[in-house]
Amino acid sequence: MPEITLVDAVNMGLMHEMAADPDVVVLGEDIGLNGGVFRATDGLQKKFGHQRVLDTPLAESLIAGMSIGMAAEGLKPVAEIQFLGFVYSAIDQIINHAARLRNRTRGRLSCPMVLRVPFGGGIHAPEHHSESTEAIFAHIPGIRVVIPSSPLRAYGLLLSAIRDPDPVIFLEPKRIYRLVKQRVEDDGEALPLDVCFVLREGSDVTLVSWGAMIHETMMAAEQLQQAGVSAEVIDVATIKPLDINTILESVDKTGRCVIIHEAPRTCGVAAEIAAQLAEKGLLSLFAPIERVTGYDTIMPLFNLEQQYMPDVNSIMAAAKRTLEDT
């Protein structure tokens, strides 16, 4: 079994579901002939034809709206928006139709669509190509928001997202598309949605993150271990709905929590996790919750983007601050 990258795992997951289910269709800008801007859909059109792998115009609202119509009529569309910064013209369709279709029809119709979107910074991209605005979608009732952090989770979570009867925003951290490789068996085994994954056991502090920042979080945990600090690492994976119980169980054990995300700080998902910890786990905490996040400003162009994004040192510093408060 060869080792593959995260983007390869996405391609493998799409290939598997399209072969297994003739109702799965893929659509988006340049996803057919060119295989997508990151080549996540490479080879799909050649294998499954133009009727199931559709190149669309440069029209995000059309992509989302057409996907909703397909889903309402029994297909399982997997649409791609090239970058998260391009999704805003499709938000009307996502909020007012995809998220509400089951409620609007009193359960007569569902909307089994997946909207795949590469997101995040760190690849020296221009404006609108480095957004991390996952909290916008997490706020919408009726929408699942799933973010893989490794090839294994990309494959398993994508299978679950495609099989889910309701709309899923599947955010792919493009900074780690080709950063790491794992052995991933194309066995059709899906991973559960709506649960956190404990990636590393620890007893002194809980580090919570998702997506690309899991890479730095795991590195920070390793370096903390060398300094005598045992850090537990949790990959949230599905930020909506949030599996707060797994995080609560970890914090009940460690007494300390650091939440890391690349997105801007104000009203980020870390704030929601911190609020729920304060409501449900306050008596377990030995120290204030720390947040390590991006800034409340536009993601800068590539000369400054590393100054914007959290790094291993900032995560370690936050963890050590929680240990100072005993």
N, C-alpha and C positions, 0 to 999 in steps of 0.2 A: 504494500500500500504506500504510494508516494506521499510525500509531504506537499501540502498546497497552501497558497495564500488565502487571505480572507476574500479577496475578489474572486479567486478561483472557486471558493466554497459557495459563494453566491451563485456563480454560473452553474455549479454542480447541482445546487438545490433547484434552480429553475429548470434545468434539463430533466431532473428526476420527476418533478411534479408535472411537467408538460408531457412526458412520456406516460406517466401513470394516469393522468386525468385529461381527457380531450377538451374539457371545458376551460382549462387554464390557457389564457391568452396573454401575450406580452406586448406592451405598446410604449412608445415614447420617442423622443427626438434622437435620431441617428442610432437607434438601438438595433436596427435590422442589418442593413448592408455593412455598416461600420462597426457593429458590435458594441456601441455605446462609447461615451467619451472615456470611460475607464476600462472598456472591454469586458464589462460584467456580463453582457449578453452575446458575446462572441460565439458564433457558430449556431445560434438558435434558429435564425431564419433559414439557413441552409438545411437544417435538419427537419424543421417543422413547417416551413413554407411561409408565404407572405400573408396568408389569411390568419395565421396564429401569431405572427411576429410582425407588428405593424409599425412602420416608420410614420410618425405624425408630423404635422407642421410645427413651427416654433410657436406653440400656443398652449401654455400650461393650463389655462382654464378649460380649453377644449379637452386636453388629456384627462383631467379630473372628471369633467362632466360626462365624457364618453365612457369612462370607466364605470361611473355610477349607473348609467343606462345599461351597460353590459351586465353589471352585477345584478341589477333588478330583474333582468330577463334570464338569469340562470347561469351566466358565464362567471368565470373567476379571473378577472383581469388583474394583472400585475403591471402597474404603470411605473415609469421612471421619470422623475424630474431631475434634470442634469445636476443641479446644485440647489441646496436649501435656500439660498438667496433668491432663487427664481420662483419659489413656490407661492409667493404672496398673491399673485393674480389668481391662483387656484383656491385660495382660502374660502372664498364665497361658496364654491361648490362643496368643499370639504365640510365646512361648518353647517351650512344651511340645507344640505342635501345628504351627503354621505353619512354624517353623524346622526341625522334625524330620520332616515328612511324607515327603520324598524318602528320607531315611536309613531311616526306620522301615519303609517299604515296599520297600526295596532298589531304588529307582528305578522301581517300578511306577507310583507316583503322584507328581505334583509339585504345587506350590501357587502357581499364577500369580496372586497377588493383590497389590494395591497398597493400602497404608494411607496415605492422605493426612492430614497433620496440620499445621495452622498452629502455629508455635512462635516463641518469643523475646519479648523485652520491647520497650519503647519506644513503646507505644501507650496508656499511662495505664490499663492494665487492672487489675482487682482480683486477689485471690489466686487461684492455680492457672491463671492465664491468660497467664503470662509465662515459662514454664519453658523452659530450654535444656538438656535432659538427653539429648542425642543419644548421649553416650558409653555410656549404658545399652544402647542397641540395637546399637551398634558392637561390644559385647562378646559378642553372641549369635552363635554359629556358625549358618550357614544363612540369615542375614538380610542383605540389602543395605540400606545407608542412604545415601540420595541427598538432596542439599540444593542447589536452584538458587539463583542469586544475581542473576538478571536475567530479563526476559521471554523473551529468546531461549533461554536455557538451561532455563527452566521448560518451555517448549513441547517442545524437543527431548529433554530428559531424561525428561519425563513419557511421551512416546511410547515411549521405550526401556523405561521401567519397566513400562508396561502390557504390552508385548510380551515381557517377560522371563518365563521359565518358573518362576521362583522368587519367593518373597515379597520385596517391596520396601517399606521404610518411606520415604515421600517427605515430607520435612519442608519446609514452605513458610514462609519468613521473612516473617511478616505485617507487620512494620514497613516493609518495602519493597513490599508488595502494590501500592501506588499511588504510590510515591515517584518512580520513573523510568519512562520510556516508551521503547520501541524499535520499529523496524519489524520485524515478524515475519510471514513468509510462511507461509500455511497450506498447505504443500506435502507434509506427511507425512514430512519428512526428520528422522529421529531423530538425537540426539547420542549418542556412545558413553558407556556406563557404565564405571565402574572406571578412569577416567583423570582426571588433573588438567588444567586449562586455564591456559596461560600468558597472562595478560591484558595484561601489560606487560613488555617486555624491559628488563633492567638489568644492571649490572656490579658494584655495590658492596655490595648487601645484598638478600637474598631475603625478601619479606614473604609469608607463607602464611596464608590464611584461607578462609572459606566463608560462604554465606548472606548475611544482612544486613550483617555486618561487612566484606564486600568493599567496600561503599560508603565506609566510613571509611578502609579500607586504601588504596583508590585515591586518595582525597583526600590522605592522608598521603604517598603516593608522589609526587603532583604537587608538594606543598609541599617535599618533600625535594629534588626536582629543582631547584626554585628556589634551594635552599641549596647546590647543587652535588653532591648525592648521587644516584646512579643506582640506583633501586630496581626490582627485578624483582617482579612480583606474580603469585602463583599462587592460583587458585581450585581448592580440592581437589575440590569438587562431589560426589564419591562418597567418603564417609569410611570406608566399609566395603564391599568391600575397598579398601584404601588403595593408591594409585599412588605408592609411595615413590620409584620411579625418576626420575620427573619432578622431584621435589623434590631428590633427590640430584644430578641433573645441574645444577640451578640453583645449589645450594650449592657444587658443585665449581667453578662459574664465579665466584661472588661471595665465597665464604668466610665469609659471615655469614648468620644466619637469625633472623627474628622471626616467631613464630606467634601469631595473634590469634584469640580466640574469646570469645563472650559468656558461655559456660557457666562454672560454677564451676571453679576452678583444679585442685583435687586430682583426679587420675585423669581429667582431661579429655582430649580427643583430641589436644591440643597435647603432652601428656606422652608419648603413644605416638609421635607424629612425632619429638619430640626424642630419644626412646630409640632409634628406628631410625636417626636421623642419627648418634647417638653410636656405634652398633654398626657402621654401614656407611660413614659418611662423616667420621669423626673427623679424619682427616688433611687433609681439605679445609677445616676450620674454622680461622679466624683468631681467633675470639672465642667466648666461651660463647653458647649459644643463649638467646635471650630469649623469654619468654612474656608476652603481654599478654592478660589474661583477666578474667572476672568474679570475684567473691569467694566464699569458702566459707561462704556464708550464703544464707538464703532471699532471692529477689529482692524488694526492698522495694516498697512501694506507690508510686504515681506521683510523690509529692513528692520521693522520693529515688532514683528509678530511674536518672536520668542520672548520679548519683554512683557507681552500681554498674557501669554499662556502659563498656567501653573507648571512648576517643574518639581523634580525630586527634592531639591533643597527646601522649597516652600512647603511641601507636604511634610517633610521630616521636622521642620521648625514648628509647624502647627501641632504635630503629634507630641513633640517635646513640651510645648506649652501646656497641653492638657495634663502631662505628667507632673508639672510643677505645682498644679493646683490639687492638693491632696486633702 
